[in-house]
Amino acid sequence: MDSCDRNSTSRITGKDIKQAIMFSASLNKLTLNQDEATEYTNLILEELQTGQGVLQMNVMSKGLSRDLQPTCGPIPVPMKCSRQRHILTATVVFFQAHWRRIFVVFLWLMACAALFTWKFMQYRQRLAFEVMGYCLSTAKGAAETLKLNMAIVLLPVCRNTVTWLRRSRVINSVIPFNDNINFHKLVAAGIVIGVILHGGIHLACDFPRITRTDKAFFGRTIAADFGYHQPSYLEIVVSTEGTTGIAMVVLMFVAFLLASSPSRRNPGMLPPLVRQLAGFNAFWYSHHVFIAVYVLLIVHSMFLFLAKDVAEKTTWMYVAIPVVIYIGERMFRMVRSMVFDVKILNATVYPGMVLALKVTKPPGFRYQSGMYVFVQCPEVSKFEWHPFSLTSAPDDDHLSIHIRSLGDWSYQMYDVFQQMLLSSNSSMPKIFFDGPYGAASQDHSKYEIILLIGLGIGATPFISVLKDIANGLDKAMTAPS
């Protein structure tokens, strides 16, 4: 009120209110014309029920004092009802935001539970159950979930397939493809649980019961499955089934350890002995031991103690299609990187150890703003591919990426190009692009209002988005009306 009563007359006119509205709009950089300000002034005066166009300070004070007087007696607050309403609202909001994730995880859990229950009940009806009891049923149930998880763990990292599927509006509206790596990690956690149950129960319960059971009882029940010879614990462990199983566990343990977040992102925090093996390279190369894991998995499934019928050896049925898709993707990636030949047009180094590369756009290379590509530089490493967001817009006649030096590969890239720029006679190193691949940023066109938040080099996807929006506005302005 004091800001409007500039003359200290204890009277505020409509003109004073209008000037205050115009001044506030100017401070907040809002567009407001005289007619709109007059309309807002009249609304204020009408709301305060003054017909003379003047507000008296003493009248306003009395009115406000009367309106703000506390009521007599306490106001009952239904705390329990309010808390229940808050919980219900929070639950509804959470479900609306995450229902696709909940749906996919629910399907996965139901599939695992169904397979576990089916195999558990199946082995309860067998003679071997009389020897090993529920240990056998539990181990076999866990094994069935392992078959499923070893199959679907490959699908989220089939990036070309994921990028192709997310183009479908129907599929993309149900499956949260932006969480493909998180789902990959979730299934990997399911594999860990399955390995602990299956392998641990076999080693701690099933194998001792086989070796310690009465010979006569062994002969009446499971002797035929072991060639009518009751094996010792060591004989079971060193058998084909035992050695392949233990080898898989060891390889998986190494891969999981080197894929953990502390190992990849903060190797300096690890013990000195482990620190030498940590980092992105260790993660990348250790993940390729799963080639051997899948070979061992097939061999392991072919030499089962209690499953002599070929129809029961179903592991290959689970993993065949995902493995074929994954191998096909790797082959396609190799061929495409050679077909999409790129040449460096310009290289620039910026403060903060940032390298910017501008390359030719291969014919047929189509992408959306926000997508990313994998980059390989044989001069740095012939085997390593690293993902980087495209900072060029789809309508640009070139491709561009920005690389900040954060690891050994990116530091070497920065050094190679810095030395090349310092030497006038050096030729540009050869690089290969593989992609494009879908990312969450490409969905910006689905929304009327978008909020882009990025820190440092993390803002690179938004460069492409902003360029794309700017190009779209330019087209709209230059298009004939």
Residue pairs with C-beta under 8 A, 6 or more apart in sequence:
1 12
1 57
1 60
3 20
4 12
4 16
4 17
4 19
4 20
5 11
5 12
5 16
5 57
6 16
10 56
10 57
10 58
11 54
11 55
11 56
11 57
12 54
12 55
12 57
13 53
13 54
13 55
14 41
14 42
14 45
14 53
14 54
17 41
17 44
17 45
18 37
18 38
18 40
18 41
21 32
21 37
21 40
21 41
22 32
22 37
25 31
25 32
25 37
45 53
45 55
48 55
48 60
95 102
100 173
100 174
100 175
100 176
101 176
101 179
103 174
104 175
104 176
104 183
105 183
105 186
108 152
108 186
108 187
108 190
111 148
112 145
112 148
112 149
112 190
115 141
115 144
115 145
115 147
115 148
116 141
116 142
116 144
116 145
117 141
118 144
119 137
119 140
119 141
119 143
119 144
120 137
120 138
120 140
120 141
121 137
122 140
123 129
123 136
123 137
123 140
123 141
124 137
126 306
127 221
127 222
128 136
128 221
128 222
128 225
128 306
129 136
129 137
130 217
130 221
131 209
131 210
131 213
131 217
131 218
131 221
131 222
132 205
132 206
132 209
132 210
133 209
135 201
135 205
135 206
135 209
136 206
136 306
138 197
138 201
139 197
139 198
139 201
139 202
139 205
139 206
140 198
142 193
142 194
142 197
142 198
142 201
143 194
143 198
145 190
145 194
146 191
146 194
146 195
146 198
147 314
147 315
147 318
147 319
148 318
149 187
149 190
149 191
149 194
150 191
150 294
150 297
150 315
150 318
150 319
151 318
151 319
151 321
151 322
152 187
152 322
153 184
153 187
153 188
153 191
154 319
154 322
154 323
154 325
154 326
155 161
155 322
155 325
156 162
156 180
156 181
156 183
156 184
156 187
157 180
157 181
157 184
157 326
158 322
158 325
158 326
158 329
159 329
159 437
159 438
160 329
160 332
160 333
160 437
161 325
161 329
162 177
162 180
162 437
162 438
163 436
163 437
163 438
165 171
165 172
165 175
165 177
166 172
166 177
166 438
177 438
178 439
178 440
178 443
188 256
191 252
192 252
192 256
195 248
195 249
195 252
199 245
199 246
199 249
202 245
203 237
207 233
207 236
207 237
208 233
210 218
210 222
210 226
210 230
210 231
210 236
211 230
211 231
211 232
211 233
211 236
213 230
215 230
218 230
219 228
222 306
223 229
223 230
225 305
225 306
225 308
226 305
231 239
236 242
236 305
237 243
237 246
239 303
240 299
240 300
240 303
241 300
241 303
241 304
241 305
244 296
244 297
244 299
244 300
244 303
245 300
247 292
247 296
248 293
248 296
248 297
248 300
251 289
251 290
251 292
251 293
251 296
252 293
254 286
254 289
255 286
255 287
255 289
255 290
255 293
257 263
258 264
258 277
258 278
258 282
258 283
258 286
259 283
259 286
259 287
262 269
262 270
262 278
263 270
263 274
263 278
263 279
263 282
263 283
264 278
264 279
264 280
264 283
267 275
267 278
267 279
268 275
270 278
279 407
279 408
280 407
280 408
280 409
281 384
281 408
281 409
284 384
294 319
294 323
297 315
297 319
298 315
298 316
298 319
300 315
301 313
301 314
301 315
301 316
302 313
304 312
304 313
307 313
333 374
333 434
336 434
337 376
337 432
337 433
337 434
338 432
339 362
340 362
340 365
340 432
340 433
340 434
341 362
342 359
342 360
342 361
342 362
342 399
342 431
342 432
342 433
343 359
343 360
343 428
344 357
344 358
344 359
344 428
344 429
344 431
345 358
345 359
345 360
345 398
346 356
346 357
346 358
347 355
347 356
347 357
347 358
347 417
347 420
347 421
347 428
348 355
348 356
348 358
349 355
349 356
349 414
349 417
349 418
349 421
350 356
352 404
352 456
353 404
353 405
353 411
353 414
354 402
354 403
354 404
354 405
354 457
355 402
355 403
355 404
355 405
355 410
355 413
355 414
355 417
356 391
356 400
356 401
356 402
356 403
357 400
357 401
357 402
357 403
357 417
357 431
358 392
358 398
358 399
358 400
359 398
359 399
359 400
359 431
359 433
360 398
360 399
361 392
361 396
361 397
361 398
361 399
362 433
365 399
365 436
366 394
366 436
367 390
367 394
367 435
367 436
368 394
368 436
368 438
368 442
368 445
368 468
369 390
369 393
369 394
369 441
369 442
369 444
369 464
369 465
369 467
369 468
370 389
370 439
370 440
370 441
370 442
370 443
370 444
370 461
370 464
370 465
371 389
371 390
371 435
371 436
371 437
371 438
371 439
371 441
371 442
371 464
372 387
372 388
372 389
372 390
372 435
372 436
372 437
372 439
372 461
373 387
373 388
373 390
373 399
373 401
373 433
373 434
373 435
373 436
373 437
374 385
374 386
374 387
374 388
374 433
374 434
374 435
374 437
375 385
375 386
375 387
375 388
375 401
375 403
375 431
375 432
375 433
375 434
376 382
376 384
376 385
376 386
376 431
376 432
376 434
377 413
377 416
377 429
377 430
377 431
377 432
378 429
378 430
378 432
379 416
379 429
379 430
380 409
380 412
380 413
380 416
380 429
381 409
381 412
384 409
385 434
386 409
386 410
387 437
388 401
388 402
388 403
388 460
389 401
389 439
389 441
389 460
389 461
389 464
390 399
390 400
390 401
390 436
390 464
391 400
391 401
391 402
391 460
391 463
391 464
391 467
392 398
392 399
392 400
392 464
392 467
393 464
393 467
393 468
393 470
393 471
394 468
395 468
395 471
396 467
399 433
401 460
402 457
402 460
402 463
403 410
403 413
403 414
404 410
404 456
404 457
405 411
405 413
405 414
416 429
417 429
419 426
420 426
420 427
420 428
420 429
439 461
441 461
441 462
441 464
441 465
444 450
444 465
450 465
452 459
452 462
452 465
452 466
454 460
454 461
454 462
